[in-house]
Amino acid sequence: MEEEIKKLENIILFKETEIKNLKEEVRNLKNIISHFPGIIIVLNKYGIIEFINENGAKILGYSYDELTGENWFEKCIPENIKDSLRFVFNKIIEGEIEEYKYYESPIETKYKTLKIIEWRNIYIKDEKGNIIKIINYGTETSSKGLIKDDIEKKLIKFLDNIPEAIHIIDREYNILYINETFKNWNKILGFESNVIGKKIFDVYPFLTENIKNEYQKVFDTGDILITKEKNLIRDKEIITETRKIPIFEREKVVHILTLIRELTNFLKDL
C-alpha cells in the first residue's frame, strides 16, 4: 500500500509540474499576443469574432467587448467588398476552394477609415478535417495601389476556381465578368463566349421578365435573393439554384454577383 501511495504522490507531483509549466506557457503566449503590433483575431466558422488582441482592437478603434461576438464581415470589412469576401470565406470553410494562407485586404475602422492589412491564416480543424476556427493575424502595409485593382485581381482568382457558374452585372444589366465555370457552360450550351460588355438578356434570351424583376429587386433593396429555376436548353430541363448577391459602393448597390449551382448534373455529365 505504501508503494502505491508513493506512486500516487509522484503522479500528483508530475501533474502539478505539468500544470505549472502549462500555466507559464499560457502566460508567455498572452504576453506575446498582447505585444503583437498588429491584429490577431479568432473567427468561428460563421465569421463571428471569438477573440481579438488588445492592439488589434485599438487599430480598429473599438474595445474588446465591442468586437467579440460580432460578425467580422459586418463590423470591420468595407461595404463594397464584404459580401465578396464573406462568399470566399464560406467557400473555404466548406472545403470547396483551397485554404488561403496569405492575402492582403482592407479593413474599416470604427471611424470609417480604411487600413490595408497583410494577413496570414491558421486553420483549426476537427478530427474529421473540417475547419472549425480560423486564426488571422496581420499588420498594416504601406501599399498604396492595392485598394481596388489588387483586391479585384485576388477575388477574380478565387472566383475562377469555384465550381459554380458566376457572373457579375451592373445596373444596366451589362456583363462585367464571368468565371471559368460559366465560360465552360457557355461552350457546352452553345452560347457565345465573348460576353463581357453585353447585356445579359441579349446573351441569354431564355431569361424571363420575372428574372429581370428579381435583379431589379436586389438593386432596389440590397437583399440577397435565392431562387430555384427550370430552363429548357438543348431539349434538356436544367434545374438550378441561383443566388443574386448585391455589391455595394457606399450605400448603393452598383453590381450584382450571381452564383448558379446546377442541381440536375446535366452539365457535369457532358
C-alpha positions, 0 to 999 in steps of 0.5 A: 500500500505504501508503494502505491501511495508513493506512486500516487504522490509522484503522479500528483507531483508530475501533474502539478509540474505539468500544470505549472509549466502549462500555466507559464506557457499560457502566460508567455503566449498572452504576453506575446499576443498582447505585444503583437503590433498588429491584429490577431483575431479568432473567427468561428466558422460563421465569421463571428469574432471569438477573440481579438488582441488588445492592439488589434482592437485599438487599430480598429478603434473599438474595445474588446467587448465591442468586437467579440461576438460580432460578425467580422464581415459586418463590423470591420470589412468595407461595404463594397467588398464584404459580401465578396469576401464573406462568399470566399470565406464560406467557400473555404470553410466548406472545403470547396476552394483551397485554404488561403494562407496569405492575402492582403485586404482592407479593413474599416475602422470604427471611424470609417477609415480604411487600413490595408492589412497583410494577413496570414491564416491558421486553420483549426480543424476537427478530427474529421478535417473540417475547419472549425476556427480560423486564426488571422493575424496581420499588420498594416502595409504601406501599399498604396495601389492595392485598394481596388485593382489588387483586391479585384485581381485576388477575388477574380482568382478565387472566383475562377476556381469555384465550381459554380457558374458566376457572373457579375452585372451592373445596373444596366444589366451589362456583363462585367465578368464571368468565371471559368465555370460559366465560360465552360457552360457557355461552350457546352450550351452553345452560347457565345463566349465573348460576353463581357460588355453585353447585356445579359438578356441579349446573351441569354434570351431564355431569361424571363421578365420575372428574372429581370424583376428579381435583379431589379429587386436586389438593386432596389433593396440590397437583399440577397435573393435565392431562387430555384429555376427550370430552363429548357436548353438543348431539349434538356430541363436544367434545374438550378439554384441561383443566388443574386448577391448585391455589391455595394459602393457606399450605400448603393448597390452598383453590381450584382454577383450571381452564383448558379449551382446546377442541381440536375448534373446535366452539365457535369455529365457532358 
